[in-house]
Amino acid sequence: MKKYKYQTQGTCSQEIFFEVDEENRLHNVRFVGGCDGNLQGIGRLIEGMKMEEVAAKLEGIRCGYKSTSCPDQLATALKKVMEIHGDAAGRP
């Protein structure tokens, strides 16, 4: 399993930690800062889901007047991982 850390921008949370297994499934998603209960809930709901599916569902969610949100920042992080590394097994 590969571990990732993403520095968020424009949200109350500052960082997102997550792991991706060889099947591109997310595990142990953890936000630092932000609305703790809600973000723990998101982490539990997406546990074991494919990165692509999670990114598609969360991309574009806004928080109030902000142009992004913690879920949107997770989608951004996942898209960057997929863009740079292909899938978790290193396949483009």
The first five atom37 places (N, CA, C, CB, O) and aatype in JSON, in Angstrom:
{
  "aatype": [12, 11, 11, 18, 11, 18, 5, 16, 5, 7, 16, 4, 15, 5, 6, 9, 13, 13, 6, 19, 3, 6, 6, 2, 1, 10, 8, 2, 19, 1, 13, 19, 7, 7, 4, 3, 7, 2, 10, 5, 7, 9, 7, 1, 10, 9, 6, 7, 12, 11, 12, 6, 6, 19, 0, 0, 11, 10, 6, 7, 9, 1, 4, 7, 18, 11, 15, 16, 15, 4, 14, 3, 5, 10, 0, 16, 0, 10, 11, 11, 19, 12, 6, 9, 8, 7, 3, 0, 0, 7, 1, 14],
  "atom_mask": [
    [1, 1, 1, 1, 1],
    [1, 1, 1, 1, 1],
    [1, 1, 1, 1, 1],
    [1, 1, 1, 1, 1],
    [1, 1, 1, 1, 1],
    [1, 1, 1, 1, 1],
    [1, 1, 1, 1, 1],
    [1, 1, 1, 1, 1],
    [1, 1, 1, 1, 1],
    [1, 1, 1, 0, 1],
    [1, 1, 1, 1, 1],
    [1, 1, 1, 1, 1],
    [1, 1, 1, 1, 1],
    [1, 1, 1, 1, 1],
    [1, 1, 1, 1, 1],
    [1, 1, 1, 1, 1],
    [1, 1, 1, 1, 1],
    [1, 1, 1, 1, 1],
    [1, 1, 1, 1, 1],
    [1, 1, 1, 1, 1],
    [1, 1, 1, 1, 1],
    [1, 1, 1, 1, 1],
    [1, 1, 1, 1, 1],
    [1, 1, 1, 1, 1],
    [1, 1, 1, 1, 1],
    [1, 1, 1, 1, 1],
    [1, 1, 1, 1, 1],
    [1, 1, 1, 1, 1],
    [1, 1, 1, 1, 1],
    [1, 1, 1, 1, 1],
    [1, 1, 1, 1, 1],
    [1, 1, 1, 1, 1],
    [1, 1, 1, 0, 1],
    [1, 1, 1, 0, 1],
    [1, 1, 1, 1, 1],
    [1, 1, 1, 1, 1],
    [1, 1, 1, 0, 1],
    [1, 1, 1, 1, 1],
    [1, 1, 1, 1, 1],
    [1, 1, 1, 1, 1],
    [1, 1, 1, 0, 1],
    [1, 1, 1, 1, 1],
    [1, 1, 1, 0, 1],
    [1, 1, 1, 1, 1],
    [1, 1, 1, 1, 1],
    [1, 1, 1, 1, 1],
    [1, 1, 1, 1, 1],
    [1, 1, 1, 0, 1],
    [1, 1, 1, 1, 1],
    [1, 1, 1, 1, 1],
    [1, 1, 1, 1, 1],
    [1, 1, 1, 1, 1],
    [1, 1, 1, 1, 1],
    [1, 1, 1, 1, 1],
    [1, 1, 1, 1, 1],
    [1, 1, 1, 1, 1],
    [1, 1, 1, 1, 1],
    [1, 1, 1, 1, 1],
    [1, 1, 1, 1, 1],
    [1, 1, 1, 0, 1],
    [1, 1, 1, 1, 1],
    [1, 1, 1, 1, 1],
    [1, 1, 1, 1, 1],
    [1, 1, 1, 0, 1],
    [1, 1, 1, 1, 1],
    [1, 1, 1, 1, 1],
    [1, 1, 1, 1, 1],
    [1, 1, 1, 1, 1],
    [1, 1, 1, 1, 1],
    [1, 1, 1, 1, 1],
    [1, 1, 1, 1, 1],
    [1, 1, 1, 1, 1],
    [1, 1, 1, 1, 1],
    [1, 1, 1, 1, 1],
    [1, 1, 1, 1, 1],
    [1, 1, 1, 1, 1],
    [1, 1, 1, 1, 1],
    [1, 1, 1, 1, 1],
    [1, 1, 1, 1, 1],
    [1, 1, 1, 1, 1],
    [1, 1, 1, 1, 1],
    [1, 1, 1, 1, 1],
    [1, 1, 1, 1, 1],
    [1, 1, 1, 1, 1],
    [1, 1, 1, 1, 1],
    [1, 1, 1, 0, 1],
    [1, 1, 1, 1, 1],
    [1, 1, 1, 1, 1],
    [1, 1, 1, 1, 1],
    [1, 1, 1, 0, 1],
    [1, 1, 1, 1, 1],
    [1, 1, 1, 1, 1]
  ],
  "atom_positions": [
    [[0.83, -1.17, 0.0], [0.0, 0.0, 0.0], [0.89, 1.24, 0.0], [-0.95, -0.01, 1.21], [1.87, 1.31, 0.73]],
    [[0.54, 2.22, -0.82], [1.3, 3.46, -0.88], [0.62, 4.53, -0.04], [1.46, 3.94, -2.34], [-0.61, 4.62, -0.02]],
    [[1.43, 5.32, 0.65], [0.93, 6.39, 1.5], [1.15, 7.73, 0.82], [1.61, 6.36, 2.89], [2.18, 7.96, 0.18]],
    [[0.16, 8.61, 0.97], [0.23, 9.94, 0.37], [-0.15, 11.01, 1.38], [-0.68, 10.02, -0.87], [-0.91, 10.77, 2.32]],
    [[0.4, 12.2, 1.15], [0.08, 13.37, 1.97], [-0.16, 14.51, 0.99], [1.25, 13.72, 3.0], [0.62, 14.72, 0.06]],
    [[-1.25, 15.25, 1.2], [-1.57, 16.37, 0.31], [-1.82, 17.61, 1.15], [-2.82, 16.04, -0.56], [-2.58, 17.58, 2.12]],
    [[-1.17, 18.7, 0.78], [-1.33, 20.0, 1.44], [-2.52, 20.7, 0.79], [0.0, 20.87, 1.34], [-2.47, 21.03, -0.4]],
    [[-3.58, 20.93, 1.55], [-4.78, 21.55, 0.98], [-4.59, 23.05, 0.79], [-5.98, 21.29, 1.88], [-3.69, 23.66, 1.35]],
    [[-5.46, 23.61, -0.02], [-5.45, 25.06, -0.29], [-6.87, 25.58, -0.24], [-4.78, 25.38, -1.67], [-7.77, 25.03, -0.89]],
    [[-7.09, 26.66, 0.52], [-8.38, 27.31, 0.55], [-9.43, 26.67, 1.42], [0.0, 0.0, 0.0], [-10.62, 26.95, 1.28]],
    [[-9.0, 25.79, 2.33], [-9.96, 25.12, 3.22], [-9.5, 25.21, 4.67], [-10.14, 23.64, 2.81], [-8.37, 25.6, 4.96]],
    [[-10.39, 24.85, 5.57], [-10.05, 24.83, 7.0], [-9.06, 23.71, 7.32], [-11.32, 24.67, 7.85], [-8.2, 23.86, 8.19]],
    [[-9.18, 22.6, 6.61], [-8.2, 21.53, 6.81], [-6.88, 21.95, 6.17], [-8.7, 20.18, 6.22], [-6.87, 22.68, 5.18]],
    [[-5.78, 21.47, 6.73], [-4.47, 21.83, 6.19], [-3.82, 20.71, 5.38], [-3.56, 22.21, 7.32], [-3.08, 20.97, 4.44]],
    [[-4.11, 19.46, 5.75], [-3.49, 18.32, 5.08], [-4.47, 17.16, 5.01], [-2.21, 17.88, 5.81], [-5.41, 17.05, 5.8]],
    [[-4.22, 16.3, 4.02], [-4.97, 15.06, 3.89], [-3.96, 13.93, 3.76], [-5.96, 15.1, 2.67], [-3.05, 14.0, 2.94]],
    [[-4.14, 12.9, 4.57], [-3.31, 11.7, 4.48], [-4.21, 10.57, 3.99], [-2.65, 11.34, 5.87], [-5.36, 10.46, 4.41]],
    [[-3.68, 9.73, 3.1], [-4.45, 8.59, 2.63], [-3.52, 7.52, 2.09], [-5.47, 9.01, 1.56], [-2.36, 7.79, 1.77]],
    [[-4.04, 6.32, 1.99], [-3.3, 5.19, 1.45], [-4.08, 4.62, 0.26], [-3.06, 4.1, 2.53], [-5.31, 4.68, 0.22]],
    [[-3.35, 4.07, -0.69], [-3.96, 3.48, -1.88], [-3.37, 2.09, -2.07], [-3.72, 4.38, -3.16], [-2.15, 1.92, -2.06]],
    [[-4.25, 1.1, -2.22], [-3.75, -0.27, -2.4], [-3.52, -0.57, -3.88], [-4.75, -1.28, -1.81], [-3.71, 0.3, -4.73]],
    [[-3.11, -1.79, -4.17], [-2.75, -2.18, -5.54], [-3.95, -2.21, -6.48], [-2.08, -3.53, -5.53], [-3.77, -2.31, -7.7]],
    [[-5.17, -2.13, -5.95], [-6.37, -2.1, -6.78], [-6.94, -0.69, -6.91], [-7.44, -3.04, -6.2], [-8.07, -0.5, -7.37]],
    [[-6.15, 0.31, -6.5], [-6.55, 1.72, -6.55], [-7.66, 2.06, -5.57], [-7.0, 2.08, -7.94], [-8.43, 2.99, -5.8]],
    [[-7.74, 1.32, -4.5], [-8.77, 1.58, -3.48], [-8.18, 2.39, -2.33], [-9.37, 0.24, -2.95], [-7.03, 2.18, -1.92]],
    [[-8.99, 3.32, -1.83], [-8.55, 4.21, -0.75], [-8.7, 3.57, 0.62], [-9.35, 5.51, -0.79], [-9.62, 2.8, 0.87]],
    [[-7.76, 3.91, 1.5], [-7.79, 3.42, 2.87], [-7.24, 4.51, 3.79], [-6.99, 2.11, 3.02], [-6.39, 5.31, 3.4]],
    [[-7.73, 4.51, 5.01], [-7.21, 5.37, 6.07], [-7.13, 6.83, 5.68], [-5.86, 4.89, 6.49], [-6.11, 7.48, 5.91]],
    [[-8.2, 7.36, 5.08], [-8.23, 8.77, 4.71], [-8.4, 9.59, 5.99], [-9.39, 9.07, 3.68], [-9.32, 9.36, 6.78]],
    [[-7.5, 10.55, 6.18], [-7.52, 11.36, 7.39], [-7.2, 12.81, 7.05], [-6.51, 10.82, 8.44], [-6.2, 13.1, 6.38]],
    [[-8.06, 13.7, 7.51], [-7.87, 15.14, 7.31], [-7.29, 15.72, 8.59], [-9.21, 15.85, 6.93], [-7.64, 15.29, 9.69]],
    [[-6.41, 16.71, 8.45], [-5.86, 17.44, 9.6], [-6.51, 18.81, 9.57], [-4.28, 17.54, 9.54], [-6.35, 19.56, 8.61]],
    [[-7.24, 19.14, 10.63], [-7.99, 20.38, 10.7], [-9.35, 20.2, 10.06], [0.0, 0.0, 0.0], [-9.7, 19.11, 9.62]],
    [[-10.12, 21.28, 10.0], [-11.44, 21.22, 9.4], [-12.49, 20.71, 10.37], [0.0, 0.0, 0.0], [-12.25, 20.62, 11.57]],
    [[-13.64, 20.38, 9.85], [-14.79, 19.9, 10.64], [-14.6, 18.42, 10.95], [-16.15, 20.15, 9.89], [-14.96, 17.56, 10.14]],
    [[-14.03, 18.14, 12.09], [-13.56, 16.8, 12.42], [-14.61, 15.7, 12.21], [-13.11, 16.78, 13.84], [-14.31, 14.7, 11.56]],
    [[-15.79, 15.87, 12.74], [-16.8, 14.82, 12.62], [-17.2, 14.56, 11.18], [0.0, 0.0, 0.0], [-17.28, 13.4, 10.76]],
    [[-17.44, 15.61, 10.43], [-17.83, 15.46, 9.02], [-16.71, 14.81, 8.21], [-18.18, 16.82, 8.42], [-16.97, 13.95, 7.36]],
    [[-15.48, 15.21, 8.47], [-14.37, 14.67, 7.7], [-14.07, 13.22, 8.08], [-13.12, 15.52, 7.89], [-13.65, 12.43, 7.23]],
    [[-14.27, 12.86, 9.34], [-14.15, 11.45, 9.72], [-15.22, 10.64, 9.0], [-14.28, 11.28, 11.26], [-14.97, 9.53, 8.53]],
    [[-16.43, 11.21, 8.9], [-17.53, 10.53, 8.2], [-17.21, 10.29, 6.74], [0.0, 0.0, 0.0], [-17.46, 9.2, 6.22]],
    [[-16.65, 11.29, 6.08], [-16.26, 11.13, 4.68], [-15.23, 10.02, 4.56], [-15.7, 12.46, 4.1], [-15.33, 9.16, 3.68]],
    [[-14.22, 10.04, 5.43], [-13.19, 9.0, 5.41], [-13.77, 7.6, 5.53], [0.0, 0.0, 0.0], [-13.35, 6.69, 4.83]],
    [[-14.73, 7.44, 6.42], [-15.35, 6.12, 6.6], [-16.22, 5.73, 5.42], [-16.19, 6.09, 7.88], [-16.23, 4.57, 5.01]],
    [[-16.94, 6.69, 4.86], [-17.82, 6.39, 3.73], [-17.05, 5.97, 2.49], [-18.68, 7.59, 3.42], [-17.53, 5.15, 1.71]],
    [[-15.86, 6.53, 2.29], [-15.11, 6.22, 1.07], [-14.09, 5.11, 1.27], [-14.41, 7.47, 0.57], [-13.41, 4.74, 0.32]],
    [[-13.97, 4.59, 2.47], [-13.03, 3.5, 2.76], [-13.24, 2.35, 1.78], [-13.19, 3.01, 4.22], [-14.34, 1.81, 1.67]],
    [[-12.18, 1.98, 1.08], [-12.23, 0.84, 0.16], [-12.75, 1.17, -1.23], [0.0, 0.0, 0.0], [-12.79, 0.29, -2.09]],
    [[-13.14, 2.42, -1.46], [-13.64, 2.81, -2.79], [-12.48, 3.11, -3.73], [-14.58, 4.03, -2.69], [-11.38, 3.46, -3.29]],
    [[-12.73, 2.98, -5.02], [-11.73, 3.3, -6.04], [-11.48, 4.81, -6.08], [-12.18, 2.78, -7.43], [-12.41, 5.61, -5.96]],
    [[-10.21, 5.17, -6.27], [-9.84, 6.59, -6.35], [-10.66, 7.33, -7.41], [-8.36, 6.73, -6.66], [-11.15, 8.43, -7.15]],
    [[-10.82, 6.75, -8.58], [-11.52, 7.4, -9.67], [-12.95, 7.72, -9.3], [-11.49, 6.52, -10.91], [-13.45, 8.8, -9.6]],
    [[-13.62, 6.78, -8.64], [-15.01, 6.96, -8.24], [-15.14, 8.07, -7.2], [-15.58, 5.65, -7.68], [-16.05, 8.9, -7.29]],
    [[-14.25, 8.08, -6.23], [-14.29, 9.09, -5.18], [-14.03, 10.48, -5.78], [-13.25, 8.78, -4.08], [-14.74, 11.43, -5.46]],
    [[-13.02, 10.6, -6.63], [-12.71, 11.89, -7.24], [-13.9, 12.41, -8.04], [-11.46, 11.77, -8.15], [-14.21, 13.6, -7.98]],
    [[-14.55, 11.55, -8.79], [-15.7, 11.95, -9.6], [-16.86, 12.44, -8.73], [-16.17, 10.79, -10.49], [-17.56, 13.39, -9.1]],
    [[-17.07, 11.8, -7.59], [-18.19, 12.18, -6.71], [-17.91, 13.47, -5.94], [-18.48, 11.06, -5.73], [-18.84, 14.24, -5.69]],
    [[-16.67, 13.71, -5.57], [-16.36, 14.84, -4.7], [-15.9, 16.1, -5.42], [-15.31, 14.42, -3.73], [-15.94, 17.19, -4.85]],
    [[-15.47, 15.96, -6.65], [-14.95, 17.11, -7.39], [-16.03, 18.18, -7.57], [-14.42, 16.67, -8.76], [-17.17, 17.88, -7.93]],
    [[-15.66, 19.43, -7.29], [-16.55, 20.56, -7.52], [-17.42, 20.95, -6.34], [0.0, 0.0, 0.0], [-18.15, 21.94, -6.42]],
    [[-17.37, 20.2, -5.25], [-18.14, 20.57, -4.06], [-17.54, 21.84, -3.48], [-18.17, 19.41, -3.01], [-16.32, 21.95, -3.32]],
    [[-18.4, 22.79, -3.15], [-17.94, 24.06, -2.59], [-18.37, 24.16, -1.13], [-18.48, 25.26, -3.39], [-19.34, 23.53, -0.72]],
    [[-17.64, 24.94, -0.37], [-17.96, 25.19, 1.04], [-18.34, 26.65, 1.18], [-16.75, 24.82, 1.97], [-17.48, 27.53, 1.16]],
    [[-19.63, 26.9, 1.32], [-20.09, 28.27, 1.45], [-19.68, 29.11, 0.27], [0.0, 0.0, 0.0], [-19.93, 28.74, -0.88]],
    [[-19.05, 30.24, 0.53], [-18.62, 31.17, -0.51], [-17.28, 30.78, -1.14], [-18.52, 32.56, 0.05], [-16.87, 31.39, -2.13]],
    [[-16.61, 29.78, -0.58], [-15.29, 29.38, -1.09], [-15.43, 28.64, -2.42], [-14.56, 28.5, -0.06], [-16.47, 28.05, -2.71]],
    [[-14.39, 28.69, -3.2], [-14.42, 28.02, -4.51], [-14.06, 26.54, -4.41], [-13.47, 28.72, -5.47], [-14.04, 25.84, -5.42]],
    [[-13.77, 26.06, -3.2], [-13.39, 24.67, -2.98], [-13.94, 24.21, -1.64], [-11.84, 24.49, -3.04], [-14.64, 24.97, -0.97]],
    [[-13.62, 22.99, -1.26], [-14.03, 22.42, 0.02], [-13.06, 21.31, 0.37], [-15.5, 21.89, -0.03], [-12.21, 20.96, -0.44]],
    [[-13.17, 20.77, 1.55], [-12.31, 19.65, 1.93], [-12.53, 18.45, 1.0], [-12.56, 19.24, 3.4], [-11.56, 17.84, 0.55]],
    [[-13.8, 18.08, 0.69], [-13.99, 16.98, -0.25], [-13.42, 17.29, -1.64], [-15.47, 16.65, -0.37], [-12.84, 16.41, -2.27]],
    [[-13.58, 18.52, -2.1], [-13.03, 18.9, -3.39], [-11.51, 18.83, -3.38], [-13.48, 20.32, -3.77], [-10.9, 18.44, -4.37]],
    [[-10.89, 19.2, -2.26], [-9.43, 19.11, -2.15], [-8.97, 17.66, -2.18], [-8.96, 19.8, -0.85], [-7.92, 17.36, -2.74]],
    [[-9.75, 16.75, -1.59], [-9.42, 15.33, -1.68], [-9.49, 14.87, -3.14], [-10.37, 14.48, -0.8], [-8.62, 14.14, -3.6]],
    [[-10.53, 15.31, -3.86], [-10.65, 14.96, -5.28], [-9.42, 15.47, -6.04], [-11.95, 15.55, -5.89], [-8.89, 14.76, -6.9]],
    [[-8.98, 16.68, -5.75], [-7.8, 17.25, -6.39], [-6.57, 16.4, -6.1], [-7.58, 18.7, -5.93], [-5.77, 16.11, -6.99]],
    [[-6.42, 16.01, -4.84], [-5.27, 15.18, -4.44], [-5.29, 13.85, -5.19], [-5.28, 14.93, -2.92], [-4.25, 13.4, -5.69]],
    [[-6.44, 13.22, -5.27], [-6.55, 11.93, -5.95], [-6.25, 12.06, -7.44], [-7.96, 11.33, -5.76], [-5.57, 11.21, -8.01]],
    [[-6.74, 13.12, -8.06], [-6.47, 13.33, -9.48], [-4.98, 13.54, -9.73], [-7.26, 14.53, -10.01], [-4.45, 13.06, -10.72]],
    [[-4.31, 14.25, -8.83], [-2.87, 14.45, -8.98], [-2.11, 13.13, -8.86], [-2.35, 15.45, -7.93], [-1.19, 12.87, -9.63]],
    [[-2.5, 12.31, -7.9], [-1.86, 11.0, -7.73], [-2.06, 10.17, -9.0], [-2.43, 10.25, -6.49], [-1.11, 9.56, -9.49]],
    [[-3.28, 10.15, -9.52], [-3.55, 9.36, -10.73], [-2.79, 9.92, -11.94], [-5.05, 9.34, -11.01], [-2.32, 9.16, -12.78]],
    [[-2.68, 11.23, -12.02], [-1.96, 11.87, -13.12], [-0.47, 11.59, -13.08], [-2.19, 13.36, -13.1], [0.13, 11.29, -14.11]],
    [[0.12, 11.67, -11.91], [1.56, 11.5, -11.75], [1.97, 10.02, -11.75], [2.02, 12.17, -10.47], [2.94, 9.63, -12.4]],
    [[1.22, 9.22, -11.01], [1.62, 7.84, -10.78], [0.79, 6.82, -11.56], [1.54, 7.53, -9.33], [1.05, 5.62, -11.45]],
    [[-0.18, 7.25, -12.32], [-1.07, 6.29, -12.95], [-1.9, 5.65, -11.87], [0.0, 0.0, 0.0], [-2.56, 6.36, -11.11]],
    [[-1.89, 4.36, -11.77], [-2.62, 3.74, -10.68], [-1.63, 3.37, -9.57], [-3.4, 2.49, -11.17], [-0.43, 3.58, -9.71]],
    [[-2.15, 2.82, -8.51], [-1.33, 2.52, -7.33], [-0.22, 1.52, -7.61], [-2.21, 2.0, -6.21], [0.8, 1.51, -6.94]],
    [[-0.43, 0.68, -8.61], [0.59, -0.33, -8.95], [1.66, 0.24, -9.87], [-0.06, -1.55, -9.6], [2.57, -0.47, -10.28]],
    [[1.52, 1.55, -10.2], [2.52, 2.18, -11.05], [2.24, 2.07, -12.53], [0.0, 0.0, 0.0], [3.09, 2.4, -13.35]],
    [[1.03, 1.61, -12.88], [0.66, 1.5, -14.3], [0.06, 2.82, -14.76], [-0.35, 0.32, -14.53], [-0.82, 3.35, -14.09]],
    [[0.5, 3.36, -15.88], [-0.05, 4.63, -16.4], [-1.48, 4.47, -16.9], [0.83, 5.16, -17.55], [-2.08, 5.44, -17.37]]
  ]
}
